[in-house]
Amino acid sequence: MSTKIDNTLHLKNFIEDINRADNSRQKEVVVNIETAKRLRNSLTSLLLTLVELQSKPVQNNDVSDVNMDGGAFK
């Protein structure tokens, strides 16, 4: 399994835990230290990827050549 899938899996599990707690009207959610570490690592990795993507200059390679001829008006 790739790292990105692992990162999103831990986040997905956390979101599902929060949704279950919310649906059952719990007032708090408790996570064990291993789950907290996985969540921290997932968030860190994804945020670093986002910062890296935002810091790259935008390269526009969609340049089209347009040629025009004078044509003949009558």
Protein Blocks (a to p, Z undefined) as FASTA:
>chain_A
ZZklmmmmmmmmmmmmmmmmmmnopabdcddfklmmmmmmmmmmmmmmmmmmmmpccddf
kbccddddebjaZZ
